[in-house]
Amino acid sequence: MKKIVLFVMALVMSVTANAQFEEGKGYLGASLSGLDISSQQKQFHLGLNAKAGYLFMDNLMALGELGWEHWQSDPDKFTIGASARYYIIQNGLYLGAGLKYKHAKDYNDVLPGIHAGYAFFVSRTVTLEPELYFDISTKGSDYMCYGLRVGVGVYLFKDQYQIRR
């Protein structure tokens, strides 16, 4: 009986996510990082990110990102970046790569990075998005970081943001 229930749930989830990542849709998202799963666990860390994106091809999204990071013993850092996200299959699994510029009072860095996550649809347009990330510092291995981000995303359909007469 458990196998049947799990199969039906998987089927419903795959049907719900079908055609969610088609060309022309917009995306708005926010995420939280620093959940004690990072490369520098010795100190308190909190990060907030805001993202906006556009699916310019089926399953391929361009994203812009703004972020803020607070570390217990360092000055706050601000980031701006661009990335691309590819949805591997229509169930919400994605891979991405991007480039960020990080700035603080006495610190500037360019960080190429990769990320992988899952867009779990809780409604027709709203998703919960756990994501693993790895950012490589151009300054050295002491500045690279990896961890877990948990976010919320909203996928905007073409007809949602058109003005109707």
Backbone as JSON Lines, residues from 0, in Angstrom:
{"i":0,"aa":"M","n":[0.82,-1.2,0.0],"ca":[0.0,0.0,0.0],"c":[0.87,1.26,0.0]}
{"i":1,"aa":"K","n":[1.98,1.22,0.79],"ca":[2.86,2.38,0.83],"c":[3.46,2.68,-0.53]}
{"i":2,"aa":"K","n":[3.81,1.64,-1.28],"ca":[4.39,1.84,-2.6],"c":[3.4,2.5,-3.54]}
{"i":3,"aa":"I","n":[2.14,2.13,-3.44],"ca":[1.12,2.72,-4.3],"c":[0.93,4.2,-3.97]}
{"i":4,"aa":"V","n":[0.88,4.52,-2.69],"ca":[0.72,5.9,-2.26],"c":[1.91,6.75,-2.72]}
{"i":5,"aa":"L","n":[3.13,6.24,-2.55],"ca":[4.32,6.96,-3.0],"c":[4.32,7.15,-4.51]}
{"i":6,"aa":"F","n":[3.9,6.13,-5.25],"ca":[3.83,6.24,-6.7],"c":[2.83,7.3,-7.13]}
{"i":7,"aa":"V","n":[1.67,7.33,-6.51],"ca":[0.64,8.33,-6.84],"c":[1.14,9.73,-6.5]}
{"i":8,"aa":"M","n":[1.8,9.88,-5.35],"ca":[2.34,11.2,-4.98],"c":[3.39,11.65,-5.98]}
{"i":9,"aa":"A","n":[4.28,10.77,-6.41],"ca":[5.3,11.11,-7.4],"c":[4.66,11.49,-8.73]}
{"i":10,"aa":"L","n":[3.63,10.76,-9.12],"ca":[2.92,11.06,-10.36],"c":[2.26,12.42,-10.31]}
{"i":11,"aa":"V","n":[1.6,12.73,-9.21],"ca":[0.94,14.03,-9.04],"c":[1.96,15.15,-9.08]}
{"i":12,"aa":"M","n":[3.09,14.97,-8.39],"ca":[4.13,16.01,-8.38],"c":[4.69,16.22,-9.77]}
{"i":13,"aa":"S","n":[4.92,15.18,-10.53],"ca":[5.47,15.34,-11.87],"c":[4.47,15.98,-12.81]}
{"i":14,"aa":"V","n":[3.19,15.67,-12.69],"ca":[2.17,16.3,-13.52],"c":[2.02,17.77,-13.14]}
{"i":15,"aa":"T","n":[2.09,18.09,-11.85],"ca":[1.97,19.47,-11.39],"c":[3.11,20.32,-11.92]}
{"i":16,"aa":"A","n":[4.31,19.77,-11.94],"ca":[5.48,20.53,-12.38],"c":[5.61,20.58,-13.89]}
{"i":17,"aa":"N","n":[4.85,19.77,-14.61],"ca":[4.97,19.72,-16.05],"c":[4.68,21.07,-16.69]}
{"i":18,"aa":"A","n":[5.52,21.48,-17.61],"ca":[5.38,22.73,-18.37],"c":[5.51,23.97,-17.5]}
{"i":19,"aa":"Q","n":[6.13,23.87,-16.36],"ca":[6.34,25.05,-15.52],"c":[7.51,25.89,-16.01]}
{"i":20,"aa":"F","n":[8.45,25.29,-16.7],"ca":[9.69,25.97,-17.05],"c":[9.77,26.24,-18.54]}
{"i":21,"aa":"E","n":[8.73,26.86,-19.09],"ca":[8.7,27.13,-20.51],"c":[9.09,28.58,-20.79]}
{"i":22,"aa":"E","n":[9.55,28.8,-22.0],"ca":[10.03,30.1,-22.45],"c":[9.02,31.21,-22.19]}
{"i":23,"aa":"G","n":[9.52,32.37,-21.75],"ca":[8.69,33.55,-21.57],"c":[8.19,33.8,-20.16]}
{"i":24,"aa":"K","n":[8.49,32.93,-19.22],"ca":[8.04,33.12,-17.85],"c":[9.07,33.91,-17.06]}
{"i":25,"aa":"G","n":[8.6,34.67,-16.1],"ca":[9.46,35.42,-15.2],"c":[9.6,34.7,-13.87]}
{"i":26,"aa":"Y","n":[10.54,35.17,-13.07],"ca":[10.81,34.54,-11.78],"c":[11.25,35.6,-10.79]}
{"i":27,"aa":"L","n":[10.73,35.52,-9.58],"ca":[11.18,36.33,-8.45],"c":[11.44,35.39,-7.3]}
{"i":28,"aa":"G","n":[12.56,35.6,-6.59],"ca":[12.88,34.7,-5.5],"c":[13.68,35.37,-4.41]}
{"i":29,"aa":"A","n":[13.67,34.75,-3.25],"ca":[14.47,35.2,-2.11],"c":[14.95,33.96,-1.38]}
{"i":30,"aa":"S","n":[16.16,34.05,-0.82],"ca":[16.7,32.88,-0.12],"c":[17.49,33.3,1.1]}
{"i":31,"aa":"L","n":[17.65,32.34,1.99],"ca":[18.36,32.51,3.24],"c":[19.48,31.48,3.28]}
{"i":32,"aa":"S","n":[20.69,31.92,3.64],"ca":[21.81,30.99,3.77],"c":[22.45,31.18,5.14]}
{"i":33,"aa":"G","n":[23.43,30.34,5.43],"ca":[24.09,30.41,6.73],"c":[23.38,29.59,7.78]}
{"i":34,"aa":"L","n":[22.91,28.44,7.39],"ca":[22.16,27.57,8.29],"c":[23.09,26.57,8.98]}
{"i":35,"aa":"D","n":[24.29,27.03,9.34],"ca":[25.32,26.21,9.98],"c":[25.79,25.05,9.12]}
{"i":36,"aa":"I","n":[25.57,25.15,7.83],"ca":[26.13,24.19,6.89],"c":[26.9,25.03,5.87]}
{"i":37,"aa":"S","n":[28.12,25.35,6.2],"ca":[28.96,26.15,5.32],"c":[30.41,25.81,5.56]}
{"i":38,"aa":"S","n":[31.26,26.42,4.76],"ca":[32.69,26.11,4.86],"c":[33.34,26.77,6.07]}
{"i":39,"aa":"Q","n":[32.67,27.72,6.68],"ca":[33.26,28.44,7.81],"c":[32.3,28.37,8.99]}
{"i":40,"aa":"Q","n":[32.14,27.19,9.58],"ca":[31.16,26.97,10.64],"c":[31.59,27.53,11.98]}
{"i":41,"aa":"K","n":[32.79,28.05,12.1],"ca":[33.29,28.48,13.39],"c":[32.64,29.77,13.89]}
{"i":42,"aa":"Q","n":[31.99,30.49,13.0],"ca":[31.39,31.75,13.4],"c":[29.97,31.85,12.85]}
{"i":43,"aa":"F","n":[29.15,32.68,13.49],"ca":[27.77,32.9,13.05],"c":[27.77,33.55,11.68]}
{"i":44,"aa":"H","n":[26.9,33.08,10.82],"ca":[26.81,33.59,9.46],"c":[25.34,33.63,9.05]}
{"i":45,"aa":"L","n":[24.95,34.73,8.43],"ca":[23.59,34.87,7.9],"c":[23.68,35.57,6.56]}
{"i":46,"aa":"G","n":[23.0,35.03,5.58],"ca":[22.98,35.63,4.26],"c":[21.57,35.71,3.71]}
{"i":47,"aa":"L","n":[21.25,36.81,3.04],"ca":[19.96,37.01,2.38],"c":[20.22,37.34,0.91]}
{"i":48,"aa":"N","n":[19.46,36.72,0.03],"ca":[19.6,36.96,-1.41],"c":[18.25,37.24,-2.03]}
{"i":49,"aa":"A","n":[18.22,38.14,-2.99],"ca":[17.03,38.39,-3.8],"c":[17.41,38.11,-5.25]}
{"i":50,"aa":"K","n":[16.52,37.43,-5.97],"ca":[16.8,37.05,-7.36],"c":[15.63,37.42,-8.25]}
{"i":51,"aa":"A","n":[15.94,37.74,-9.49],"ca":[14.94,37.94,-10.53],"c":[15.45,37.24,-11.77]}
{"i":52,"aa":"G","n":[14.55,36.58,-12.48],"ca":[15.0,35.82,-13.64],"c":[13.97,35.79,-14.74]}
{"i":53,"aa":"Y","n":[14.41,35.26,-15.88],"ca":[13.55,35.14,-17.06],"c":[13.94,33.88,-17.81]}
{"i":54,"aa":"L","n":[12.95,33.07,-18.15],"ca":[13.18,31.87,-18.95],"c":[13.22,32.27,-20.42]}
{"i":55,"aa":"F","n":[14.41,32.41,-20.98],"ca":[14.53,32.85,-22.37],"c":[14.47,31.68,-23.35]}
{"i":56,"aa":"M","n":[14.55,30.48,-22.84],"ca":[14.33,29.24,-23.6],"c":[13.64,28.26,-22.65]}
{"i":57,"aa":"D","n":[13.01,27.25,-23.21],"ca":[12.46,26.21,-22.34],"c":[13.58,25.62,-21.48]}
{"i":58,"aa":"N","n":[13.34,25.56,-20.18],"ca":[14.25,24.97,-19.19],"c":[15.54,25.75,-18.95]}
{"i":59,"aa":"L","n":[15.7,26.95,-19.51],"ca":[16.93,27.72,-19.33],"c":[16.6,29.15,-18.88]}
{"i":60,"aa":"M","n":[17.07,29.51,-17.68],"ca":[16.74,30.79,-17.07],"c":[17.99,31.63,-16.84]}
{"i":61,"aa":"A","n":[17.89,32.92,-17.13],"ca":[18.94,33.88,-16.79],"c":[18.49,34.57,-15.5]}
{"i":62,"aa":"L","n":[19.42,34.74,-14.55],"ca":[19.09,35.3,-13.24],"c":[20.02,36.46,-12.9]}
{"i":63,"aa":"G","n":[19.46,37.47,-12.23],"ca":[20.24,38.51,-11.6],"c":[20.05,38.38,-10.1]}
{"i":64,"aa":"E","n":[21.08,38.73,-9.31],"ca":[21.03,38.49,-7.87],"c":[21.66,39.64,-7.1]}
{"i":65,"aa":"L","n":[21.03,39.99,-6.0],"ca":[21.58,40.92,-5.01],"c":[21.63,40.18,-3.68]}
{"i":66,"aa":"G","n":[22.69,40.41,-2.91],"ca":[22.8,39.69,-1.64],"c":[23.49,40.49,-0.56]}
{"i":67,"aa":"W","n":[23.28,40.05,0.67],"ca":[23.88,40.64,1.86],"c":[24.31,39.49,2.77]}
{"i":68,"aa":"E","n":[25.51,39.59,3.33],"ca":[26.02,38.56,4.24],"c":[26.52,39.22,5.52]}
{"i":69,"aa":"H","n":[26.19,38.61,6.63],"ca":[26.69,39.07,7.93],"c":[27.48,37.94,8.56]}
{"i":70,"aa":"W","n":[28.72,38.22,8.91],"ca":[29.58,37.28,9.62],"c":[29.85,37.83,11.01]}
{"i":71,"aa":"Q","n":[29.99,36.97,11.98],"ca":[30.16,37.37,13.37],"c":[31.37,38.28,13.57]}
{"i":72,"aa":"S","n":[32.49,37.99,12.95],"ca":[33.71,38.75,13.23],"c":[34.19,39.6,12.05]}
{"i":73,"aa":"D","n":[33.48,39.61,10.94],"ca":[33.88,40.38,9.76],"c":[32.85,41.45,9.44]}
{"i":74,"aa":"P","n":[33.24,42.47,8.66],"ca":[32.24,43.45,8.23],"c":[31.23,42.81,7.28]}
{"i":75,"aa":"D","n":[30.05,43.39,7.2],"ca":[29.02,42.89,6.29],"c":[29.51,42.97,4.85]}
{"i":76,"aa":"K","n":[29.06,42.0,4.05],"ca":[29.45,41.94,2.64],"c":[28.2,42.04,1.77]}
{"i":77,"aa":"F","n":[28.36,42.69,0.63],"ca":[27.27,42.84,-0.33],"c":[27.69,42.2,-1.64]}
{"i":78,"aa":"T","n":[26.74,41.55,-2.33],"ca":[27.05,40.89,-3.58],"c":[26.07,41.31,-4.66]}
{"i":79,"aa":"I","n":[26.57,41.29,-5.88],"ca":[25.73,41.46,-7.06],"c":[26.23,40.42,-8.06]}
{"i":80,"aa":"G","n":[25.31,39.79,-8.78],"ca":[25.76,38.74,-9.66],"c":[24.76,38.38,-10.74]}
{"i":81,"aa":"A","n":[25.23,37.55,-11.65],"ca":[24.4,37.03,-12.73],"c":[24.69,35.54,-12.85]}
{"i":82,"aa":"S","n":[23.66,34.78,-13.19],"ca":[23.84,33.34,-13.34],"c":[22.83,32.79,-14.32]}
{"i":83,"aa":"A","n":[22.99,31.54,-14.64],"ca":[22.04,30.82,-15.49],"c":[21.66,29.54,-14.76]}
{"i":84,"aa":"R","n":[20.44,29.13,-14.96],"ca":[19.91,27.93,-14.31],"c":[19.29,27.05,-15.4]}
{"i":85,"aa":"Y","n":[19.66,25.77,-15.4],"ca":[19.1,24.82,-16.35],"c":[18.3,23.77,-15.6]}
{"i":86,"aa":"Y","n":[17.03,23.64,-15.94],"ca":[16.15,22.63,-15.33],"c":[16.37,21.32,-16.09]}
{"i":87,"aa":"I","n":[16.94,20.35,-15.4],"ca":[17.33,19.09,-16.03],"c":[16.11,18.34,-16.55]}
{"i":88,"aa":"I","n":[15.13,18.2,-15.71],"ca":[13.89,17.55,-16.1],"c":[12.74,18.36,-15.53]}
{"i":89,"aa":"Q","n":[11.56,18.14,-16.03],"ca":[10.42,18.97,-15.67],"c":[9.95,18.82,-14.23]}
{"i":90,"aa":"N","n":[10.6,18.01,-13.43],"ca":[10.15,17.87,-12.04],"c":[10.73,18.95,-11.13]}
{"i":91,"aa":"G","n":[11.64,19.8,-11.61],"ca":[12.15,20.9,-10.81],"c":[13.62,20.82,-10.44]}
{"i":92,"aa":"L","n":[14.3,19.73,-10.75],"ca":[15.72,19.6,-10.46],"c":[16.51,20.5,-11.39]}
{"i":93,"aa":"Y","n":[17.43,21.32,-10.84],"ca":[18.18,22.24,-11.7],"c":[19.65,22.3,-11.31]}
{"i":94,"aa":"L","n":[20.47,22.72,-12.29],"ca":[21.89,23.0,-12.12],"c":[22.12,24.42,-12.61]}
{"i":95,"aa":"G","n":[23.09,25.1,-12.01],"ca":[23.35,26.46,-12.43],"c":[24.81,26.85,-12.25]}
{"i":96,"aa":"A","n":[25.17,27.94,-12.9],"ca":[26.51,28.5,-12.78],"c":[26.4,30.01,-12.91]}
{"i":97,"aa":"G","n":[27.32,30.72,-12.26],"ca":[27.24,32.16,-12.32],"c":[28.52,32.83,-11.87]}
{"i":98,"aa":"L","n":[28.45,34.15,-11.81],"ca":[29.57,34.98,-11.43],"c":[29.04,36.07,-10.51]}
{"i":99,"aa":"K","n":[29.73,36.28,-9.37],"ca":[29.32,37.29,-8.39],"c":[30.48,38.23,-8.11]}
{"i":100,"aa":"Y","n":[30.13,39.46,-7.78],"ca":[31.1,40.42,-7.28],"c":[30.73,40.68,-5.83]}
{"i":101,"aa":"K","n":[31.68,40.45,-4.91],"ca":[31.44,40.62,-3.48],"c":[32.25,41.81,-2.98]}
{"i":102,"aa":"H","n":[31.59,42.68,-2.19],"ca":[32.24,43.9,-1.7],"c":[32.0,44.05,-0.19]}
{"i":103,"aa":"A","n":[33.04,44.44,0.51],"ca":[32.96,44.82,1.93],"c":[33.88,46.02,2.12]}
{"i":104,"aa":"K","n":[33.95,46.49,3.34],"ca":[34.76,47.67,3.65],"c":[36.21,47.52,3.17]}
{"i":105,"aa":"D","n":[36.83,46.4,3.44],"ca":[38.23,46.19,3.07],"c":[38.42,44.93,2.22]}
{"i":106,"aa":"Y","n":[37.39,44.56,1.44],"ca":[37.42,43.29,0.73],"c":[36.61,43.41,-0.56]}
{"i":107,"aa":"N","n":[37.21,43.04,-1.67],"ca":[36.53,42.94,-2.96],"c":[36.96,41.62,-3.6]}
{"i":108,"aa":"D","n":[36.02,40.94,-4.22],"ca":[36.34,39.65,-4.79],"c":[35.36,39.33,-5.91]}
{"i":109,"aa":"V","n":[35.82,38.54,-6.87],"ca":[34.98,38.0,-7.93],"c":[34.9,36.5,-7.7]}
{"i":110,"aa":"L","n":[33.67,35.99,-7.68],"ca":[33.44,34.59,-7.31],"c":[32.67,33.85,-8.4]}
{"i":111,"aa":"P","n":[33.34,33.05,-9.22],"ca":[32.58,32.13,-10.08],"c":[32.03,31.01,-9.2]}
{"i":112,"aa":"G","n":[30.86,30.51,-9.54],"ca":[30.28,29.47,-8.7],"c":[29.31,28.58,-9.43]}
{"i":113,"aa":"I","n":[28.96,27.51,-8.75],"ca":[27.97,26.55,-9.26],"c":[26.94,26.29,-8.17]}
{"i":114,"aa":"H","n":[25.77,25.87,-8.57],"ca":[24.73,25.52,-7.61],"c":[23.81,24.45,-8.2]}
{"i":115,"aa":"A","n":[23.19,23.7,-7.31],"ca":[22.23,22.67,-7.7],"c":[21.09,22.7,-6.7]}
{"i":116,"aa":"G","n":[19.87,22.56,-7.19],"ca":[18.73,22.63,-6.28],"c":[17.51,21.95,-6.86]}
{"i":117,"aa":"Y","n":[16.42,22.16,-6.16],"ca":[15.15,21.57,-6.54],"c":[14.04,22.58,-6.3]}
{"i":118,"aa":"A","n":[13.22,22.83,-7.3],"ca":[12.08,23.73,-7.18],"c":[10.84,22.88,-6.87]}
{"i":119,"aa":"F","n":[10.48,22.84,-5.58],"ca":[9.33,22.05,-5.14],"c":[8.1,22.93,-5.15]}
{"i":120,"aa":"F","n":[7.14,22.66,-6.02],"ca":[5.95,23.5,-6.17],"c":[4.96,23.23,-5.04]}
{"i":121,"aa":"V","n":[4.65,24.29,-4.29],"ca":[3.63,24.2,-3.24],"c":[2.3,24.73,-3.74]}
{"i":122,"aa":"S","n":[2.31,25.44,-4.85],"ca":[1.1,25.87,-5.55],"c":[1.44,25.94,-7.03]}
{"i":123,"aa":"R","n":[0.56,26.5,-7.83],"ca":[0.8,26.56,-9.27],"c":[2.02,27.41,-9.62]}
{"i":124,"aa":"T","n":[2.32,28.41,-8.8],"ca":[3.41,29.34,-9.13],"c":[4.47,29.48,-8.04]}
{"i":125,"aa":"V","n":[4.2,29.05,-6.82],"ca":[5.12,29.26,-5.7],"c":[5.92,27.98,-5.42]}
{"i":126,"aa":"T","n":[7.23,28.16,-5.22],"ca":[8.11,27.03,-4.97],"c":[8.93,27.23,-3.7]}
{"i":127,"aa":"L","n":[9.28,26.12,-3.07],"ca":[10.32,26.08,-2.05],"c":[11.55,25.53,-2.74]}
{"i":128,"aa":"E","n":[12.71,26.19,-2.52],"ca":[13.89,25.83,-3.29],"c":[15.12,25.61,-2.41]}
{"i":129,"aa":"P","n":[15.35,24.41,-1.94],"ca":[16.62,24.12,-1.29],"c":[17.71,24.04,-2.36]}
{"i":130,"aa":"E","n":[18.89,24.56,-2.01],"ca":[19.95,24.65,-3.01],"c":[21.31,24.49,-2.35]}
{"i":131,"aa":"L","n":[22.19,23.7,-2.95],"ca":[23.58,23.6,-2.53],"c":[24.4,24.51,-3.44]}
{"i":132,"aa":"Y","n":[25.35,25.24,-2.86],"ca":[26.15,26.15,-3.67],"c":[27.63,26.01,-3.33]}
{"i":133,"aa":"F","n":[28.46,26.39,-4.29],"ca":[29.92,26.37,-4.13],"c":[30.47,27.55,-4.9]}
{"i":134,"aa":"D","n":[31.02,28.53,-4.2],"ca":[31.61,29.73,-4.8],"c":[33.12,29.69,-4.64]}
{"i":135,"aa":"I","n":[33.84,29.85,-5.75],"ca":[35.29,29.79,-5.77],"c":[35.83,31.22,-5.79]}
{"i":136,"aa":"S","n":[36.69,31.54,-4.86],"ca":[37.24,32.89,-4.76],"c":[38.44,33.05,-5.68]}
{"i":137,"aa":"T","n":[38.57,34.22,-6.27],"ca":[39.76,34.53,-7.06],"c":[40.9,35.0,-6.16]}
{"i":138,"aa":"K","n":[40.63,35.23,-4.88],"ca":[41.66,35.66,-3.92],"c":[42.41,34.5,-3.28]}
{"i":139,"aa":"G","n":[41.82,33.34,-3.26],"ca":[42.48,32.2,-2.65],"c":[41.49,31.28,-1.98]}
{"i":140,"aa":"S","n":[41.96,30.12,-1.56],"ca":[41.07,29.11,-1.01],"c":[40.48,29.51,0.35]}
{"i":141,"aa":"D","n":[41.08,30.45,1.05],"ca":[40.53,30.9,2.33],"c":[39.2,31.61,2.17]}
{"i":142,"aa":"Y","n":[38.92,32.13,0.98],"ca":[37.71,32.91,0.75],"c":[36.62,32.15,0.01]}
{"i":143,"aa":"M","n":[36.89,30.92,-0.42],"ca":[35.84,30.16,-1.1],"c":[34.79,29.73,-0.07]}
{"i":144,"aa":"C","n":[33.59,29.53,-0.54],"ca":[32.54,29.14,0.4],"c":[31.57,28.17,-0.28]}
{"i":145,"aa":"Y","n":[30.97,27.33,0.53],"ca":[29.94,26.41,0.08],"c":[28.93,26.27,1.19]}
{"i":146,"aa":"G","n":[27.75,25.82,0.84],"ca":[26.74,25.65,1.86],"c":[25.37,25.34,1.3]}
{"i":147,"aa":"L","n":[24.38,25.57,2.12],"ca":[22.99,25.31,1.8],"c":[22.2,26.61,1.87]}
{"i":148,"aa":"R","n":[21.4,26.85,0.85],"ca":[20.46,27.97,0.82],"c":[19.06,27.4,0.76]}
{"i":149,"aa":"V","n":[18.13,28.05,1.42],"ca":[16.73,27.67,1.33],"c":[15.97,28.91,0.88]}
{"i":150,"aa":"G","n":[15.2,28.76,-0.2],"ca":[14.54,29.92,-0.76],"c":[13.09,29.67,-1.12]}
{"i":151,"aa":"V","n":[12.45,30.76,-1.5],"ca":[11.08,30.75,-2.0],"c":[11.11,31.44,-3.35]}
{"i":152,"aa":"G","n":[10.45,30.85,-4.32],"ca":[10.4,31.42,-5.65],"c":[8.97,31.56,-6.13]}
{"i":153,"aa":"V","n":[8.75,32.54,-7.01],"ca":[7.44,32.74,-7.63],"c":[7.66,32.78,-9.14]}
{"i":154,"aa":"Y","n":[7.01,31.88,-9.85],"ca":[7.1,31.84,-11.31],"c":[5.91,32.6,-11.87]}
{"i":155,"aa":"L","n":[6.2,33.6,-12.68],"ca":[5.16,34.46,-13.25],"c":[4.85,33.99,-14.66]}
{"i":156,"aa":"F","n":[3.61,33.62,-14.9],"ca":[3.21,33.17,-16.21],"c":[3.04,34.36,-17.14]}
{"i":157,"aa":"K","n":[3.13,34.11,-18.44],"ca":[3.05,35.17,-19.43],"c":[1.79,36.02,-19.26]}
{"i":158,"aa":"D","n":[0.66,35.37,-19.06],"ca":[-0.6,36.11,-18.98],"c":[-0.81,36.78,-17.62]}
{"i":159,"aa":"Q","n":[0.01,36.52,-16.63],"ca":[-0.17,37.14,-15.32],"c":[0.26,38.6,-15.29]}
{"i":160,"aa":"Y","n":[1.26,38.96,-16.09],"ca":[1.76,40.32,-16.02],"c":[1.48,41.12,-17.29]}
{"i":161,"aa":"Q","n":[0.51,40.68,-18.11],"ca":[0.09,41.47,-19.24],"c":[-1.13,42.27,-18.85]}
{"i":162,"aa":"I","n":[-1.21,43.48,-19.35],"ca":[-2.35,44.36,-19.05],"c":[-3.5,43.97,-19.98]}
{"i":163,"aa":"R","n":[-4.64,43.75,-19.37],"ca":[-5.83,43.35,-20.14],"c":[-6.74,44.54,-20.32]}
{"i":164,"aa":"R","n":[-7.36,44.62,-21.46],"ca":[-8.27,45.73,-21.76],"c":[-9.69,45.28,-21.74]}
